[in-house]
């Protein structure tokens, strides 16, 4: 099918005259800046934050582009990837008219963002093996379906979605296919960023919140073809990534080796915990994971969950989610934290009949 971006975009967004900030109208060097109503006397802080940040985060994008073998114009940076998800709805989905497809069990924000934007959500559940059900996805697509959200590795199930199935969808569907790669660094699979040139309808989401260890800074990335990124830039708030976040992301990019080390560490801890949990009598099944968490089906979820909390350990109870009944999602912690978890599960087993 032919991908026609213009016919996919909401008319009001296509015709939108974006806000023109002081810094986007004049971004060159000058001696004195009296154009943005900033306070030239500075901030009441040790460092100076009186100036607005670069609205297009050019320095950061240049570095991310080089590292990912894409062009800066194929990158959007947002206040977390949650901002990118919301902007996708606002670019493509007419409130009260259009729809988006999600594949549960999956990340909850797709549906919340859809609801906030008054967009219909169509569910094409994953299979029992938590794989894409391509027939179900295709059947769920309506004329007004503008977005399909795929999450790989998927949250909360931890597994990768099959590459061939995603390729088939990218080829046959004329709307936008979003592949959320929040956990890609924990898998050994090639990032979908390598495919944005091949598929004009592909949007890849990544984040600095998980492997990069910077959830508090709120920086997310969308990779896509330049025309789609232009639309992101039209819709986003002008100064959506603050000065501090931009600077610290640059610093972190200089220390990639450290991140690779912690990712390796987390993978090792994940294997150890997976093996240990698989042998527990309170555990029914540990799902294989390509992320920094394990989905664990347990025999009696409520008492175990409560017991862990009483012992000071919070995990995510996912048992109310369809296809995840009896399941806890456990983030991989430090070796000490994982040991504390093991001790707590043992204490629970000693004191319960399960
Ligand atoms: C954690 C998570 C995100 C969150 O991203 P932020 O960049 O922190 O907003 C996005 N997608 C998935 C699947 C996640 O699990």
Boltz pocket constraint, residues with backbone or C-beta under 6 A from the ligand:
constraints:
  - pocket:
      binder: B
      contacts: [[A, 79], [A, 80], [A, 81], [A, 82], [A, 83], [A, 107], [A, 151], [A, 153], [A, 155], [A, 180], [A, 182], [A, 206], [A, 207], [A, 208], [A, 209], [A, 210], [A, 215], [A, 218], [A, 219], [A, 220]]
      max_distance: 6.0
